[in-house]
């Protein structure tokens, strides 16, 4: 049997929908889940679930390169300090769209 507690998974778009369901499921299976969201309220909702291995990261809007760099640095630093298990997978569920005339 795998020891999922020794693996981290990054899930983008974890505030709702499929990303949220994946993040919760993986945390319930024992993975350390780094769940990115755009809003503080969404991070608080994830924290209220009481899953110690579900770690919301915000803000992360994938259309903002500066935010991506900050989150990447935070994850890298925590792994190097052994505060997080090594990154095992990235599940990119975050989506984006733009409404404009053609």
LINNORJO-V348190 format. One record per residue. N is the residue number from 0. NEAR is the number of other C-alpha atoms within 10 Angstrom. Layout:
((N & NEAR) (N & NEAR))
This chain:
((0 & 3) (1 & 7) (2 & 9) (3 & 16) (4 & 15) (5 & 14) (6 & 17) (7 & 24) (8 & 22) (9 & 22) (10 & 25) (11 & 26) (12 & 25) (13 & 28) (14 & 25) (15 & 14) (16 & 10) (17 & 13) (18 & 21) (19 & 20) (20 & 13) (21 & 20) (22 & 29) (23 & 20) (24 & 14) (25 & 18) (26 & 23) (27 & 15) (28 & 12) (29 & 19) (30 & 22) (31 & 27) (32 & 30) (33 & 23) (34 & 27) (35 & 29) (36 & 26) (37 & 20) (38 & 14) (39 & 14) (40 & 12) (41 & 20) (42 & 20) (43 & 12) (44 & 12) (45 & 22) (46 & 15) (47 & 9) (48 & 10) (49 & 9) (50 & 15) (51 & 12) (52 & 20) (53 & 24) (54 & 18) (55 & 25) (56 & 23) (57 & 18) (58 & 18) (59 & 22) (60 & 19) (61 & 17) (62 & 11) (63 & 10) (64 & 10) (65 & 12) (66 & 16) (67 & 15) (68 & 12) (69 & 14) (70 & 16) (71 & 11) (72 & 12) (73 & 13) (74 & 19) (75 & 15) (76 & 13) (77 & 13) (78 & 15) (79 & 12) (80 & 10) (81 & 10) (82 & 10) (83 & 20) (84 & 18) (85 & 17) (86 & 17) (87 & 13) (88 & 12) (89 & 13) (90 & 15) (91 & 13) (92 & 16) (93 & 19) (94 & 10) (95 & 9) (96 & 6) (97 & 5) (98 & 5) (99 & 5) (100 & 4) (101 & 3))
